[in-house]
Amino acid sequence: MNRMLEYKVAFALTLSIVSAAPAVRAQEKAPAKMKASAIQVKMIESEEIKLPAEFQVALYEDLIQQLQKKSGFQQVYREGDRTAANAAELVILRSSVRGFKEGSERMRQVTTVAGATSLQVHCEFADKDGKVLLERDISGKVRFFGANLNATNDFAKKAAQLAHDNFSSAPKA
Amino acid sequence: MHKGNDHRFVFAVCMFALGFLAAPSRAQQPAKPAKVTHITGLTGVKNKTNGTLGLENGALRFSHDKADVDLAASSLEDVVTGNDSQRLIHGTLGTLTMFAPYGSGRFLSLFRTKLDTLTIKYRDADGGLHGAIFMMGAGTAESLKVDLVAAGAHTSVPTPTNGAAPKGTDIKEHKP
């Protein structure tokens, strides 16, 4: 009888832990957002890796387009934009390519599993004084369908999501 | 009768000579606008827009159904060419052929057309850096790049000139 009671208690405890876990994880996952109302995107650097010019430009342009779409910044400035100097709470995004493998669209279309294009980009969000606020490695991939350049769009979407999750023009209390 | 033949001969020689003189002036004319696809980057133009790209009055002009976009050649900070390929049957029809039976869609993927890419970097009025990528038929990007550089554009990858030393010459010279 006692054993039965022990089982019941153990089961109840397990159930309560399992049900509480997602809530705890959600609290851990949601960090306080940093306040920033504008972002300036610097041209993608690739000193260590030989990156074709079209990939460099596509990374930069896709990043700007995705940040304008969903990052939540009021303004997205390009490198060299003089009007950015007057922007309050400006965040500067520097990205450098750490890894690049140009796959083959033909190989993907013929085999489905081979010929993936992938790139690894180190992103650094800093304030006007150069203090790093956030840094992360983000990857971009094309595995099955689409042109090689689509890897840049995959990266840009992830980078914009990262910015959205960590920065806000109106910070949480 | 002989005189008539002489006149005809002189006339033919003159026309031949005029033809030679006219040839260089034709070569100096800017290249005909090339059919291109704008992949990304031009302000106010949607990605994957078809149009023509050419050099007009010292500016790079992208013309499509809705408008013309001009960029002064001197504002181009970098012009780089590259190459790529795409399926012979592409677009919506190309996607549909992927589902064709017995792997025939995959087989069709082996047939591809070669393409050139033209990548440019330029600044807007506020100094903001832009980049744009165009895709065009093979063999057209390099001539356009040469025209742009001649009109004042900059490039990080200079095109080898006709007067360049033939391949292998440098190697022989540098032998101890």
Interface residues (C-beta under 8 A of the other chain):
Chain A: M43 P52 A53 E54 Q56 V57 A58 Y60 E61 D62 Q65 Y77 R78 E79 G80 D81 R82 T83 E105 R106 Q109 V110 T111 A147 N148 L149
Chain B: I39 T40 G41 D78 V80 G82 D84 S85 Q86 R87 M98 R106 S109 L110 R112 T117 T119 K121 R123 D124 D126 G127 G128 L129 H130 G131 A132 I133 S156
